[in-house]
Amino acid sequence: MKLAVTYDNEQVFQHFGHTEFFKIYTIEDQAVKESEVVSTNGSGHGALAGFLKEHQVDALICGGIGGGAKAALAAAGIALYAGVTGNADEQVKSFLLGTLNHNPNTECNHHGHHHHEGEHNCGHHSCHE
């Protein structure tokens, strides 16, 4: 299987529609066989589900995500694990162990984002408003 993570500076990037990089992990026998960081080449929002499908991604770990993107991922047959924060590699390890802390109801609506420990990683200023 292939698992993608919205990626920025080794962390799970917190705004799916604005992610510039995905780290894509190839999983075999419940272990990471290889991983690579790929650029979205400026693709955004609606194009990202297609980008992931082109890379044969089966599942996505991300922070915040909008309803339209959720629908596009579902239509592409990509499983979604949203509401995840922290180090990308560590979150993938948790995923493999079945202990990933995610929230299927997470939806980025540009309001009410409160990130703790001084991290936001969004780069999208309206997420703070």
N, CA, C and O atoms as CSV, one atom per row, in Angstrom:
chain,resi,resn,atom,element,x,y,z
A,1,MET,N,N,0.842,-1.191,0.000
A,1,MET,CA,C,0.000,0.000,0.000
A,1,MET,C,C,0.873,1.235,0.000
A,1,MET,O,O,2.040,1.186,0.387
A,2,LYS,N,N,0.303,2.338,-0.434
A,2,LYS,CA,C,1.003,3.618,-0.363
A,2,LYS,C,C,0.221,4.550,0.555
A,2,LYS,O,O,-0.995,4.705,0.439
A,3,LEU,N,N,0.963,5.162,1.467
A,3,LEU,CA,C,0.399,6.076,2.456
A,3,LEU,C,C,1.055,7.436,2.270
A,3,LEU,O,O,2.282,7.538,2.288
A,4,ALA,N,N,0.250,8.486,2.091
A,4,ALA,CA,C,0.780,9.834,1.937
A,4,ALA,C,C,0.513,10.645,3.198
A,4,ALA,O,O,-0.486,10.436,3.886
A,5,VAL,N,N,1.419,11.573,3.491
A,5,VAL,CA,C,1.256,12.495,4.615
A,5,VAL,C,C,1.497,13.908,4.086
A,5,VAL,O,O,2.475,14.151,3.379
A,6,THR,N,N,0.598,14.846,4.433
A,6,THR,CA,C,0.876,16.246,4.116
A,6,THR,C,C,2.129,16.608,4.895
A,6,THR,O,O,2.213,16.324,6.089
A,7,TYR,N,N,3.104,17.230,4.243
A,7,TYR,CA,C,4.453,17.268,4.817
A,7,TYR,C,C,5.071,18.654,4.738
A,7,TYR,O,O,5.047,19.306,3.694
A,8,ASP,N,N,5.631,19.094,5.875
A,8,ASP,CA,C,6.385,20.342,5.912
A,8,ASP,C,C,7.379,20.275,7.065
A,8,ASP,O,O,6.982,20.186,8.227
A,9,ASN,N,N,8.653,20.318,6.750
A,9,ASN,CA,C,9.704,20.356,7.769
A,9,ASN,C,C,9.575,19.206,8.776
A,9,ASN,O,O,9.638,19.419,9.986
A,10,GLU,N,N,9.397,18.003,8.265
A,10,GLU,CA,C,9.275,16.764,9.036
A,10,GLU,C,C,7.967,16.636,9.824
A,10,GLU,O,O,7.770,15.643,10.525
A,11,GLN,N,N,7.082,17.611,9.721
A,11,GLN,CA,C,5.828,17.606,10.471
A,11,GLN,C,C,4.642,17.350,9.538
A,11,GLN,O,O,4.728,17.558,8.327
A,12,VAL,N,N,3.526,16.892,10.132
A,12,VAL,CA,C,2.272,16.778,9.391
A,12,VAL,C,C,1.778,18.202,9.139
A,12,VAL,O,O,1.469,18.930,10.082
A,13,PHE,N,N,1.705,18.596,7.873
A,13,PHE,CA,C,1.252,19.944,7.507
A,13,PHE,C,C,-0.234,20.069,7.813
A,13,PHE,O,O,-1.000,19.132,7.586
A,14,GLN,N,N,-0.638,21.218,8.323
A,14,GLN,CA,C,-1.974,21.355,8.889
A,14,GLN,C,C,-3.056,21.905,7.970
A,14,GLN,O,O,-4.166,22.159,8.437
A,15,HIS,N,N,-2.781,22.099,6.693
A,15,HIS,CA,C,-3.812,22.608,5.790
A,15,HIS,C,C,-3.706,21.886,4.453
A,15,HIS,O,O,-2.936,22.292,3.582
A,16,PHE,N,N,-4.478,20.819,4.293
A,16,PHE,CA,C,-4.403,19.968,3.107
A,16,PHE,C,C,-4.376,20.762,1.806
A,16,PHE,O,O,-3.522,20.522,0.953
A,17,GLY,N,N,-5.295,21.696,1.649
A,17,GLY,CA,C,-5.443,22.427,0.391
A,17,GLY,C,C,-4.267,23.311,0.037
A,17,GLY,O,O,-4.154,23.761,-1.103
A,18,HIS,N,N,-3.395,23.565,0.987
A,18,HIS,CA,C,-2.228,24.420,0.737
A,18,HIS,C,C,-0.915,23.662,0.853
A,18,HIS,O,O,0.152,24.274,0.831
A,19,THR,N,N,-0.973,22.351,0.974
A,19,THR,CA,C,0.263,21.600,1.125
A,19,THR,C,C,1.103,21.679,-0.145
A,19,THR,O,O,0.579,21.575,-1.254
A,20,GLU,N,N,2.395,21.863,0.024
A,20,GLU,CA,C,3.307,21.926,-1.111
A,20,GLU,C,C,4.043,20.614,-1.309
A,20,GLU,O,O,4.612,20.369,-2.373
A,21,PHE,N,N,4.033,19.757,-0.267
A,21,PHE,CA,C,4.741,18.486,-0.344
A,21,PHE,C,C,3.941,17.384,0.340
A,21,PHE,O,O,3.264,17.615,1.341
A,22,PHE,N,N,4.031,16.205,-0.211
A,22,PHE,CA,C,3.560,14.995,0.444
A,22,PHE,C,C,4.764,14.104,0.662
A,22,PHE,O,O,5.653,14.033,-0.187
A,23,LYS,N,N,4.797,13.430,1.788
A,23,LYS,CA,C,5.767,12.360,1.958
A,23,LYS,C,C,4.982,11.083,1.721
A,23,LYS,O,O,3.995,10.813,2.405
A,24,ILE,N,N,5.426,10.295,0.743
A,24,ILE,CA,C,4.710,9.076,0.365
A,24,ILE,C,C,5.527,7.872,0.817
A,24,ILE,O,O,6.694,7.714,0.459
A,25,TYR,N,N,4.884,7.040,1.604
A,25,TYR,CA,C,5.509,5.853,2.180
A,25,TYR,C,C,4.971,4.614,1.474
A,25,TYR,O,O,3.761,4.472,1.298
A,26,THR,N,N,5.860,3.725,1.074
A,26,THR,CA,C,5.459,2.437,0.532
A,26,THR,C,C,5.493,1.445,1.694
A,26,THR,O,O,6.533,1.232,2.316
A,27,ILE,N,N,4.333,0.841,1.975
A,27,ILE,CA,C,4.172,-0.056,3.121
A,27,ILE,C,C,4.055,-1.496,2.613
A,27,ILE,O,O,3.230,-1.790,1.749
A,28,GLU,N,N,4.875,-2.374,3.149
A,28,GLU,CA,C,4.780,-3.803,2.861
A,28,GLU,C,C,4.966,-4.559,4.166
A,28,GLU,O,O,5.851,-4.234,4.958
A,29,ASP,N,N,4.137,-5.560,4.387
A,29,ASP,CA,C,4.233,-6.380,5.598
A,29,ASP,C,C,4.256,-5.537,6.874
A,29,ASP,O,O,5.045,-5.783,7.787
A,30,GLN,N,N,3.364,-4.531,6.914
A,30,GLN,CA,C,3.221,-3.644,8.083
A,30,GLN,C,C,4.503,-2.887,8.439
A,30,GLN,O,O,4.733,-2.551,9.601
A,31,ALA,N,N,5.335,-2.623,7.423
A,31,ALA,CA,C,6.563,-1.855,7.645
A,31,ALA,C,C,6.804,-0.919,6.460
A,31,ALA,O,O,6.375,-1.194,5.340
A,32,VAL,N,N,7.496,0.189,6.726
A,32,VAL,CA,C,7.854,1.130,5.663
A,32,VAL,C,C,9.026,0.548,4.883
A,32,VAL,O,O,10.097,0.309,5.441
A,33,LYS,N,N,8.817,0.322,3.596
A,33,LYS,CA,C,9.879,-0.193,2.731
A,33,LYS,C,C,10.668,0.946,2.105
A,33,LYS,O,O,11.878,0.835,1.907
A,34,GLU,N,N,9.978,2.045,1.794
A,34,GLU,CA,C,10.654,3.224,1.250
A,34,GLU,C,C,9.743,4.423,1.417
A,34,GLU,O,O,8.535,4.292,1.616
A,35,SER,N,N,10.353,5.594,1.332
A,35,SER,CA,C,9.559,6.826,1.394
A,35,SER,C,C,10.241,7.877,0.538
A,35,SER,O,O,11.453,7.840,0.324
A,36,GLU,N,N,9.438,8.816,0.052
A,36,GLU,CA,C,9.971,9.918,-0.739
A,36,GLU,C,C,9.097,11.146,-0.530
A,36,GLU,O,O,7.888,11.040,-0.320
A,37,VAL,N,N,9.728,12.309,-0.590
A,37,VAL,CA,C,8.998,13.567,-0.512
A,37,VAL,C,C,8.770,14.042,-1.940
A,37,VAL,O,O,9.716,14.168,-2.718
A,38,VAL,N,N,7.511,14.306,-2.282
A,38,VAL,CA,C,7.170,14.752,-3.629
A,38,VAL,C,C,6.498,16.122,-3.565
A,38,VAL,O,O,5.697,16.396,-2.671
A,39,SER,N,N,6.835,16.960,-4.513
A,39,SER,CA,C,6.248,18.298,-4.603
A,39,SER,C,C,4.918,18.226,-5.333
A,39,SER,O,O,4.760,17.452,-6.278
A,40,THR,N,N,3.966,19.032,-4.896
A,40,THR,CA,C,2.674,19.103,-5.582
A,40,THR,C,C,2.759,19.987,-6.828
A,40,THR,O,O,1.797,20.078,-7.590
A,41,ASN,N,N,3.902,20.633,-7.034
A,41,ASN,CA,C,4.111,21.500,-8.196
A,41,ASN,C,C,3.025,22.553,-8.337
A,41,ASN,O,O,2.584,22.871,-9.442
A,42,GLY,N,N,2.604,23.085,-7.203
A,42,GLY,CA,C,1.625,24.164,-7.223
A,42,GLY,C,C,0.181,23.710,-7.283
A,42,GLY,O,O,-0.723,24.545,-7.284
A,43,SER,N,N,-0.061,22.409,-7.334
A,43,SER,CA,C,-1.447,21.926,-7.320
A,43,SER,C,C,-2.070,22.313,-5.992
A,43,SER,O,O,-1.382,22.359,-4.972
A,44,GLY,N,N,-3.345,22.587,-5.996
A,44,GLY,CA,C,-4.011,22.948,-4.755
A,44,GLY,C,C,-5.417,22.413,-4.716
A,44,GLY,O,O,-5.986,22.026,-5.737
A,45,HIS,N,N,-5.962,22.398,-3.533
A,45,HIS,CA,C,-7.343,21.987,-3.258
A,45,HIS,C,C,-7.831,20.830,-4.133
A,45,HIS,O,O,-7.404,19.694,-3.926
A,46,GLY,N,N,-8.693,21.081,-5.085
A,46,GLY,CA,C,-9.321,20.025,-5.864
A,46,GLY,C,C,-8.366,19.149,-6.648
A,46,GLY,O,O,-8.651,17.973,-6.873
A,47,ALA,N,N,-7.231,19.704,-7.069
A,47,ALA,CA,C,-6.282,18.927,-7.872
A,47,ALA,C,C,-5.489,17.936,-7.027
A,47,ALA,O,O,-4.911,16.993,-7.569
A,48,LEU,N,N,-5.450,18.130,-5.715
A,48,LEU,CA,C,-4.597,17.292,-4.871
A,48,LEU,C,C,-5.066,15.844,-4.785
A,48,LEU,O,O,-4.236,14.938,-4.702
A,49,ALA,N,N,-6.371,15.604,-4.802
A,49,ALA,CA,C,-6.856,14.227,-4.774
A,49,ALA,C,C,-6.400,13.488,-6.030
A,49,ALA,O,O,-5.987,12.331,-5.957
A,50,GLY,N,N,-6.474,14.150,-7.169
A,50,GLY,CA,C,-6.001,13.559,-8.418
A,50,GLY,C,C,-4.499,13.320,-8.397
A,50,GLY,O,O,-4.012,12.310,-8.904
A,51,PHE,N,N,-3.775,14.258,-7.808
A,51,PHE,CA,C,-2.322,14.125,-7.661
A,51,PHE,C,C,-1.991,12.870,-6.854
A,51,PHE,O,O,-1.102,12.106,-7.228
A,52,LEU,N,N,-2.702,12.662,-5.756
A,52,LEU,CA,C,-2.466,11.484,-4.924
A,52,LEU,C,C,-2.855,10.202,-5.661
A,52,LEU,O,O,-2.166,9.188,-5.549
A,53,LYS,N,N,-3.950,10.243,-6.407
A,53,LYS,CA,C,-4.393,9.078,-7.172
A,53,LYS,C,C,-3.340,8.713,-8.223
A,53,LYS,O,O,-3.052,7.535,-8.431
A,54,GLU,N,N,-2.765,9.732,-8.889
A,54,GLU,CA,C,-1.717,9.493,-9.887
A,54,GLU,C,C,-0.505,8.800,-9.268
A,54,GLU,O,O,0.188,8.029,-9.932
A,55,HIS,N,N,-0.261,9.082,-7.992
A,55,HIS,CA,C,0.860,8.471,-7.285
A,55,HIS,C,C,0.457,7.154,-6.607
A,55,HIS,O,O,1.210,6.610,-5.800
A,56,GLN,N,N,-0.737,6.648,-6.943
A,56,GLN,CA,C,-1.250,5.362,-6.458
A,56,GLN,C,C,-1.329,5.281,-4.939
A,56,GLN,O,O,-1.055,4.241,-4.339
A,57,VAL,N,N,-1.716,6.422,-4.322
A,57,VAL,CA,C,-1.843,6.493,-2.866
A,57,VAL,C,C,-3.159,5.838,-2.440
A,57,VAL,O,O,-4.207,6.071,-3.042
A,58,ASP,N,N,-3.082,5.015,-1.390
A,58,ASP,CA,C,-4.260,4.326,-0.863
A,58,ASP,C,C,-4.875,5.035,0.334
A,58,ASP,O,O,-6.077,4.927,0.575
A,59,ALA,N,N,-4.031,5.777,1.100
A,59,ALA,CA,C,-4.506,6.434,2.322
A,59,ALA,C,C,-3.721,7.716,2.545
A,59,ALA,O,O,-2.576,7.839,2.110
A,60,LEU,N,N,-4.348,8.676,3.232
A,60,LEU,CA,C,-3.748,9.976,3.511
A,60,LEU,C,C,-3.850,10.303,4.990
A,60,LEU,O,O,-4.902,10.140,5.608
A,61,ILE,N,N,-2.736,10.768,5.549
A,61,ILE,CA,C,-2.722,11.342,6.893
A,61,ILE,C,C,-2.515,12.835,6.720
A,61,ILE,O,O,-1.598,13.261,6.018
A,62,CYS,N,N,-3.374,13.641,7.363
A,62,CYS,CA,C,-3.224,15.094,7.245
A,62,CYS,C,C,-3.746,15.786,8.500
A,62,CYS,O,O,-4.289,15.143,9.399
A,63,GLY,N,N,-3.573,17.097,8.547
A,63,GLY,CA,C,-4.125,17.908,9.624
A,63,GLY,C,C,-5.542,18.314,9.246
A,63,GLY,O,O,-6.437,17.472,9.168
A,64,GLY,N,N,-5.743,19.609,9.010
A,64,GLY,CA,C,-7.053,20.122,8.629
A,64,GLY,C,C,-7.347,19.880,7.163
A,64,GLY,O,O,-6.446,19.875,6.325
A,65,ILE,N,N,-8.629,19.678,6.863
A,65,ILE,CA,C,-9.049,19.424,5.481
A,65,ILE,C,C,-10.495,19.880,5.318
A,65,ILE,O,O,-11.315,19.707,6.220
A,66,GLY,N,N,-10.795,20.456,4.177
A,66,GLY,CA,C,-12.141,20.944,3.909
A,66,GLY,C,C,-13.063,19.856,3.386
A,66,GLY,O,O,-12.617,18.786,2.972
A,67,GLY,N,N,-14.341,20.144,3.411
A,67,GLY,CA,C,-15.347,19.183,2.982
A,67,GLY,C,C,-15.223,18.773,1.526
A,67,GLY,O,O,-15.410,17.603,1.192
A,68,GLY,N,N,-14.910,19.726,0.657
A,68,GLY,CA,C,-14.750,19.406,-0.764
A,68,GLY,C,C,-13.600,18.449,-1.003
A,68,GLY,O,O,-13.706,17.532,-1.817
A,69,ALA,N,N,-12.498,18.662,-0.294
A,69,ALA,CA,C,-11.336,17.784,-0.429
A,69,ALA,C,C,-11.648,16.397,0.109
A,69,ALA,O,O,-11.215,15.393,-0.457
A,70,LYS,N,N,-12.409,16.342,1.215
A,70,LYS,CA,C,-12.819,15.041,1.758
A,70,LYS,C,C,-13.606,14.263,0.714
A,70,LYS,O,O,-13.384,13.068,0.516
A,71,ALA,N,N,-14.529,14.952,0.047
A,71,ALA,CA,C,-15.363,14.302,-0.964
A,71,ALA,C,C,-14.516,13.837,-2.154
A,71,ALA,O,O,-14.735,12.751,-2.690
A,72,ALA,N,N,-13.554,14.661,-2.561
A,72,ALA,CA,C,-12.695,14.305,-3.694
A,72,ALA,C,C,-11.838,13.084,-3.363
A,72,ALA,O,O,-11.640,12.215,-4.212
A,73,LEU,N,N,-11.329,13.016,-2.125
A,73,LEU,CA,C,-10.536,11.855,-1.711
A,73,LEU,C,C,-11.403,10.593,-1.677
A,73,LEU,O,O,-10.975,9.524,-2.112
A,74,ALA,N,N,-12.621,10.729,-1.157
A,74,ALA,CA,C,-13.535,9.592,-1.100
A,74,ALA,C,C,-13.841,9.092,-2.513
A,74,ALA,O,O,-13.860,7.886,-2.761
A,75,ALA,N,N,-14.078,10.024,-3.433
A,75,ALA,CA,C,-14.375,9.652,-4.818
A,75,ALA,C,C,-13.180,8.960,-5.473
A,75,ALA,O,O,-13.351,8.116,-6.353
A,76,ALA,N,N,-11.964,9.323,-5.039
A,76,ALA,CA,C,-10.748,8.712,-5.584
A,76,ALA,C,C,-10.407,7.398,-4.886
A,76,ALA,O,O,-9.452,6.718,-5.262
A,77,GLY,N,N,-11.193,7.045,-3.866
A,77,GLY,CA,C,-10.965,5.790,-3.159
A,77,GLY,C,C,-9.791,5.840,-2.194
A,77,GLY,O,O,-9.189,4.812,-1.884
A,78,ILE,N,N,-9.465,7.044,-1.716
A,78,ILE,CA,C,-8.336,7.224,-0.799
A,78,ILE,C,C,-8.864,7.351,0.634
A,78,ILE,O,O,-9.662,8.238,0.934
A,79,ALA,N,N,-8.412,6.464,1.503
A,79,ALA,CA,C,-8.821,6.505,2.911
A,79,ALA,C,C,-8.212,7.738,3.566
A,79,ALA,O,O,-7.076,8.103,3.264
A,80,LEU,N,N,-8.953,8.380,4.457
A,80,LEU,CA,C,-8.522,9.635,5.068
A,80,LEU,C,C,-8.371,9.495,6.578
A,80,LEU,O,O,-9.252,8.980,7.267
A,81,TYR,N,N,-7.231,9.968,7.070
A,81,TYR,CA,C,-6.963,10.037,8.512
A,81,TYR,C,C,-6.600,11.486,8.810
A,81,TYR,O,O,-5.435,11.869,8.706
A,82,ALA,N,N,-7.593,12.292,9.180
A,82,ALA,CA,C,-7.414,13.731,9.370
A,82,ALA,C,C,-7.263,14.075,10.853
A,82,ALA,O,O,-7.477,13.240,11.732
A,83,GLY,N,N,-6.889,15.327,11.098
A,83,GLY,CA,C,-6.781,15.815,12.462
A,83,GLY,C,C,-5.516,15.354,13.159
A,83,GLY,O,O,-5.462,15.306,14.388
A,84,VAL,N,N,-4.495,15.014,12.378
A,84,VAL,CA,C,-3.255,14.481,12.924
A,84,VAL,C,C,-2.205,15.603,13.013
A,84,VAL,O,O,-2.090,16.422,12.102
A,85,THR,N,N,-1.450,15.632,14.107
A,85,THR,CA,C,-0.374,16.602,14.270
A,85,THR,C,C,0.903,15.863,14.670
A,85,THR,O,O,0.865,14.703,15.081
A,86,GLY,N,N,2.025,16.556,14.542
A,86,GLY,CA,C,3.291,15.995,15.010
A,86,GLY,C,C,4.200,15.558,13.889
A,86,GLY,O,O,3.965,15.871,12.722
A,87,ASN,N,N,5.249,14.827,14.253
A,87,ASN,CA,C,6.262,14.344,13.328
A,87,ASN,C,C,5.651,13.322,12.366
A,87,ASN,O,O,5.005,12.365,12.792
A,88,ALA,N,N,5.861,13.537,11.071
A,88,ALA,CA,C,5.246,12.671,10.054
A,88,ALA,C,C,5.669,11.212,10.211
A,88,ALA,O,O,4.816,10.325,10.201
A,89,ASP,N,N,6.963,10.949,10.355
A,89,ASP,CA,C,7.439,9.565,10.473
A,89,ASP,C,C,6.852,8.882,11.705
A,89,ASP,O,O,6.482,7.710,11.657
A,90,GLU,N,N,6.772,9.628,12.810
A,90,GLU,CA,C,6.217,9.045,14.040
A,90,GLU,C,C,4.730,8.718,13.872
A,90,GLU,O,O,4.248,7.712,14.393
A,91,GLN,N,N,4.008,9.575,13.141
A,91,GLN,CA,C,2.574,9.321,12.929
A,91,GLN,C,C,2.369,8.106,12.032
A,91,GLN,O,O,1.403,7.363,12.204
A,92,VAL,N,N,3.270,7.901,11.078
A,92,VAL,CA,C,3.177,6.707,10.227
A,92,VAL,C,C,3.442,5.455,11.065
A,92,VAL,O,O,2.779,4.434,10.880
A,93,LYS,N,N,4.401,5.529,11.979
A,93,LYS,CA,C,4.651,4.392,12.878
A,93,LYS,C,C,3.395,4.080,13.690
A,93,LYS,O,O,3.030,2.916,13.855
A,94,SER,N,N,2.735,5.126,14.197
A,94,SER,CA,C,1.492,4.934,14.952
A,94,SER,C,C,0.413,4.296,14.084
A,94,SER,O,O,-0.322,3.417,14.533
A,95,PHE,N,N,0.329,4.751,12.834
A,95,PHE,CA,C,-0.640,4.184,11.883
A,95,PHE,C,C,-0.408,2.676,11.741
A,95,PHE,O,O,-1.350,1.885,11.785
A,96,LEU,N,N,0.859,2.295,11.570
A,96,LEU,CA,C,1.196,0.882,11.384
A,96,LEU,C,C,0.890,0.051,12.627
A,96,LEU,O,O,0.553,-1.129,12.527
A,97,LEU,N,N,1.009,0.675,13.799
A,97,LEU,CA,C,0.715,-0.020,15.055
A,97,LEU,C,C,-0.775,-0.010,15.394
A,97,LEU,O,O,-1.207,-0.670,16.338
A,98,GLY,N,N,-1.556,0.743,14.617
A,98,GLY,CA,C,-2.986,0.845,14.885
A,98,GLY,C,C,-3.322,1.807,16.011
A,98,GLY,O,O,-4.412,1.744,16.581
A,99,THR,N,N,-2.375,2.711,16.341
A,99,THR,CA,C,-2.578,3.641,17.454
A,99,THR,C,C,-2.613,5.100,17.009
A,99,THR,O,O,-2.467,6.002,17.833
A,100,LEU,N,N,-2.808,5.339,15.710
A,100,LEU,CA,C,-2.826,6.713,15.199
A,100,LEU,C,C,-3.969,7.497,15.826
A,100,LEU,O,O,-5.120,7.061,15.797
A,101,ASN,N,N,-3.648,8.657,16.392
A,101,ASN,CA,C,-4.652,9.539,16.986
A,101,ASN,C,C,-5.153,10.481,15.898
A,101,ASN,O,O,-4.484,11.457,15.559
A,102,HIS,N,N,-6.332,10.187,15.352
A,102,HIS,CA,C,-6.908,11.037,14.305
A,102,HIS,C,C,-8.373,11.298,14.618
A,102,HIS,O,O,-8.973,10.647,15.474
A,103,ASN,N,N,-8.929,12.262,13.908
A,103,ASN,CA,C,-10.323,12.633,14.120
A,103,ASN,C,C,-11.017,12.671,12.760
A,103,ASN,O,O,-10.790,13.602,11.987
A,104,PRO,N,N,-11.850,11.688,12.452
A,104,PRO,CA,C,-12.501,11.649,11.139
A,104,PRO,C,C,-13.441,12.826,10.893
A,104,PRO,O,O,-13.845,13.065,9.755
A,105,ASN,N,N,-13.791,13.559,11.940
A,105,ASN,CA,C,-14.688,14.708,11.780
A,105,ASN,C,C,-13.951,16.030,11.608
A,105,ASN,O,O,-14.581,17.085,11.534
A,106,THR,N,N,-12.622,15.983,11.545
A,106,THR,CA,C,-11.840,17.209,11.365
A,106,THR,C,C,-12.196,17.866,10.045
A,106,THR,O,O,-12.260,17.211,9.005
A,107,GLU,N,N,-12.425,19.167,10.102
A,107,GLU,CA,C,-12.677,19.912,8.880
A,107,GLU,C,C,-12.104,21.305,9.026
A,107,GLU,O,O,-12.436,22.034,9.961
A,108,CYS,N,N,-11.241,21.665,8.096
A,108,CYS,CA,C,-10.613,22.988,8.126
A,108,CYS,C,C,-11.579,23.993,7.515
A,108,CYS,O,O,-11.911,23.916,6.332
A,109,ASN,N,N,-12.021,24.932,8.335
A,109,ASN,CA,C,-12.933,25.950,7.829
A,109,ASN,C,C,-12.352,27.345,8.013
A,109,ASN,O,O,-13.063,28.343,7.895
A,110,HIS,N,N,-11.052,27.408,8.303
A,110,HIS,CA,C,-10.319,28.665,8.469
A,110,HIS,C,C,-10.713,29.434,9.717
A,110,HIS,O,O,-10.361,30.607,9.847
A,111,HIS,N,N,-11.425,28.813,10.630
A,111,HIS,CA,C,-11.787,29.471,11.875
A,111,HIS,C,C,-11.601,28.496,13.030
A,111,HIS,O,O,-11.789,27.290,12.874
A,112,GLY,N,N,-11.239,29.016,14.159
A,112,GLY,CA,C,-11.188,28.202,15.353
A,112,GLY,C,C,-10.026,27.248,15.448
A,112,GLY,O,O,-10.073,26.302,16.234
A,113,HIS,N,N,-8.984,27.466,14.672
A,113,HIS,CA,C,-7.818,26.593,14.760
A,113,HIS,C,C,-6.961,27.011,15.944
A,113,HIS,O,O,-6.419,28.116,15.966
A,114,HIS,N,N,-6.843,26.154,16.899
A,114,HIS,CA,C,-6.017,26.429,18.065
A,114,HIS,C,C,-4.987,25.328,18.183
A,114,HIS,O,O,-5.301,24.212,18.599
A,115,HIS,N,N,-3.766,25.640,17.819
A,115,HIS,CA,C,-2.717,24.636,17.880
A,115,HIS,C,C,-1.853,24.916,19.092
A,115,HIS,O,O,-1.525,26.067,19.377
A,116,HIS,N,N,-1.492,23.887,19.791
A,116,HIS,CA,C,-0.746,24.023,21.033
A,116,HIS,C,C,0.735,23.830,20.802
A,116,HIS,O,O,1.152,23.491,19.694
A,117,GLU,N,N,1.527,24.038,21.819
A,117,GLU,CA,C,2.974,23.873,21.797
A,117,GLU,C,C,3.635,24.797,20.784
A,117,GLU,O,O,4.732,24.509,20.306
A,118,GLY,N,N,2.986,25.892,20.456
A,118,GLY,CA,C,3.568,26.892,19.580
A,118,GLY,C,C,3.668,26.476,18.125
A,118,GLY,O,O,4.302,27.173,17.333
A,119,GLU,N,N,3.058,25.355,17.750
A,119,GLU,CA,C,3.138,24.898,16.375
A,119,GLU,C,C,1.828,25.146,15.657
A,119,GLU,O,O,0.746,24.936,16.206
A,120,HIS,N,N,1.947,25.591,14.438
A,120,HIS,CA,C,0.769,25.691,13.603
A,120,HIS,C,C,1.058,25.080,12.246
A,120,HIS,O,O,0.268,24.287,11.731
A,121,ASN,N,N,2.194,25.451,11.666
A,121,ASN,CA,C,2.661,24.877,10.418
A,121,ASN,C,C,1.707,25.067,9.242
A,121,ASN,O,O,1.871,24.413,8.213
A,122,CYS,N,N,0.746,25.917,9.367
A,122,CYS,CA,C,-0.230,26.064,8.311
A,122,CYS,C,C,0.267,27.001,7.218
A,122,CYS,O,O,0.099,26.714,6.033
A,123,GLY,N,N,0.872,28.113,7.603
A,123,GLY,CA,C,1.300,29.083,6.615
A,123,GLY,C,C,0.131,29.862,6.028
A,123,GLY,O,O,0.306,30.679,5.124
A,124,HIS,N,N,-1.036,29.606,6.538
A,124,HIS,CA,C,-2.254,30.263,6.044
A,124,HIS,C,C,-2.795,31.107,7.172
A,124,HIS,O,O,-3.434,30.591,8.089
A,125,HIS,N,N,-2.540,32.417,7.111
A,125,HIS,CA,C,-2.791,33.294,8.251
A,125,HIS,C,C,-4.245,33.312,8.706
A,125,HIS,O,O,-4.507,33.511,9.892
A,126,SER,N,N,-5.189,33.113,7.808
A,126,SER,CA,C,-6.584,33.179,8.227
A,126,SER,C,C,-6.971,32.018,9.145
A,126,SER,O,O,-8.018,32.063,9.791
A,127,CYS,N,N,-6.129,30.975,9.205
A,127,CYS,CA,C,-6.429,29.872,10.140
A,127,CYS,C,C,-6.345,30.345,11.583
A,127,CYS,O,O,-6.915,29.710,12.471
A,128,HIS,N,N,-5.647,31.446,11.833
A,128,HIS,CA,C,-5.527,31.971,13.188
A,128,HIS,C,C,-6.665,32.916,13.550
A,128,HIS,O,O,-6.881,33.209,14.726
A,129,GLU,N,N,-7.385,33.387,12.556
A,129,GLU,CA,C,-8.397,34.408,12.798
A,129,GLU,C,C,-9.698,33.806,13.299
A,129,GLU,O,O,-10.658,34.535,13.553
